[in-house]
Amino acid sequence: VEPNFVNIDIPSVTASRSVSINAIINGNQLTPIKISVNGAYGSQIKAIFPIQIEIVDPFGKKHAYSRYAATAGDGQYTLPILLGENAPKGSWTLTVKELSIGLLNKLNFKEV
């Protein structure tokens, strides 16, 4: 399974960006979600950033993988997700918020 990426862009004075990405995740397979914080020109910022990760199922219930974390010194955080065979089918939402300045990004995915 190819990793899914959620990138949070730190805005420059001239531009602010946020990207929504759709993906299909099989609940029976371990899927690494890689999170990185990127600068205004798309390059990854190699620093530690506090982040909040929220995973919500199709019924609006927060999943146990939701957490507070921090990127490593290289600016990345990897969250392996295994939703399980009994996970509700349908559209899930993964929201990542960078806590130092409050930027956020969402990844919508379908559990099949």
N, C-alpha and C positions, 0 to 999 in steps of 0.2 A: 504494500500500500504506500503510495506516494504521500509524504508529509503535506499537511495543509498549513499555510502560513497566514498569520494575522499580523499585519504591520501597522504600527501606530506612527504616524508622521508628526514630528515636532514642527509646528509652523514657523516659517520665517516671517519677517516683517511684511513681506509682499504676498505670501500665499499660505493657505491652510488647507490641508488635504485629509480626507478620510476615505477609505476604500472598503466597500462591502464585497465579500467573496462568498460564492456558493460552492458547496462541496457535498459529496455523498460519502457517508461514513457507515461502514458495516458494523453493527453493534457487537458482532462476534469476533472482530479483529481488533487488535491493539493498534491504535492510530496515534502517532505522535503529532501533537499540535505544537508548532514552533512559533514563538512570539518574539518579535524583536522591535526595538524602537529605532526609527529612522529619522534622519534630518530632512530638511525642506527639499533637498535635492535627491532624496531617495537612498542615500548611503546610510548604512547602519552605524549608530552611535555606540562606540565601545565604552560603556559605563554601566554602573548599577542603577536601576530604576525600580522604584516600588510600583507594583501592579496589583490590580484586583481582577480576578477572573470569575465570571459568573456564567454558568451553563444552565439553561432553562429548557425543560422538556415541552412537548406540544401542548400540555395542559397548564403551562405557566408555573410549574413547580421547579424550584431551584435544585439542581442535582448535587450529589455529594462531592463531585470534583470541583465545585466552586470554592474559591480560596483567595487569600492574600498571599503574595509571593514577591520575589524580586528577581530581576534579570541578573545573570552572572556578570562578571567584569567585561565579558565580550559583548554585552548588550543583548543576550539571548536567554530565553527561558523555554524549556520543553516540557509539555504536559502530556504524558501518554494517557489516552482515553480508551477505555474498554467499557462501553455502555452495558453490554450483557444481552443475552438472548431475550430476556423479558422486558427490555426497555421499550417504552411506547414508540410506535412507528409514527413518522411524520416529521414536521419541520421543527428543528431545535435551534436555539440561538446561543452562540458563544459571544460574550461581551468582555472585552479587555479594556480596562481603564488604567492609564498611566497616572499615578496618584500625585506626583510632584507638581504638575500643572493642570491635571484634570482632563487630558485628552482621552477620547475613547474610540474604539473601533468595534465593529460587529462582524461575526462570521455566521451566516445562516447555513445550516446543513440539514440534510434529510437522513434519518435513520431508516435503513431498509432491511 
